């Protein structure tokens, strides 16, 4: 057998192995590749295919070893790219980017290469560079909807809403049967508060995809934000008969709860929240947060405490968690458990202080600290924090409300009224009547 025949035999074994890998028969593929190595161990595609086999097995360390062997034999851009992908799967983003760039230097500029580079830069929190590579991927292959989605998402993250909306429009033209373009278009219309236009557009999208529950949700959400709440509730009722409603049940129930809360039908709102919590596969935070506020607002402090405690025990350090820490203490105070609530207020103030040291932009945490000191009757400490927030000139209306509460507690009604007027100027929804303030 001459060398030419040997090479052809190895190539044939590699082709068979690649086909076996595609159908998931990795054991037989491995046998073919072992045969190929035994005949000629210097064919780089054999190690490339072994790398692909290990990627299917999710053995990424061995995949990297195999791709590295291929690279040692031939400095091929594709092999660098595949090695970078294996790095990406093990969160070795910097090493992955290094090999992606080596692939580019070796002349490999496939559209998927550009897309994966965008993903890598996105994971490295370099949004501008990520967007540049998503744009490059789209230039090479303008019809890939997954590329378009990433481009739009990155523009939104960069707050480039105008271009994101243009990209969504283009996606609708290029791939009119893909629902995501319509979803992003509606979201961006809502972002710029074009509520009537969002209602009209989302209605057309929902009619175009009559069984798509997500697009129906967009329509219901648009109706809600446009102030047509009864219409939204009617459409939600229709959506419950959709074939794929169960997949989107959580978001519909949460929207239903928010609408009922806005309408003042708190019993229906609580019922929808509980149904949302029950339907969720994972720990549902949005509905619990709304339910906690409904219970506290309705002076159902035992139930409010129970929900707040669930959010605290879940310990997902986000806005829901930090709010629940405060409201848990409030509920204990209203239940007459003075010592326990004071201990929680002190613990909470320390927690918020640590948060602001880690993240100085967490202005809500400063406000919660002030609230804790108000509840502990340490008014000077509360005022000091409120003055700090005012001096930042960020226009937080709630700082004036907290200061008004403190003035009320100190019997300074004129000063309290002036603070409430300032709050209402910044946020008109806070313009309460004297009777409402007394309540």
Helices and strands as residue ranges (DSSP letters): H 3-22, H 26-39, H 44-56, H 60-73, H 77-89, H 93-105, H 111-123, H 127-140, H 145-157, H 161-174, H 179-191, H 195-208, H 213-225, H 229-239, H 245-263, H 266-279, H 285-297, H 301-314, H 319-334, H 338-358, H 363-375, H 379-391, H 397-409, H 413-426, G 428-430, H 434-438
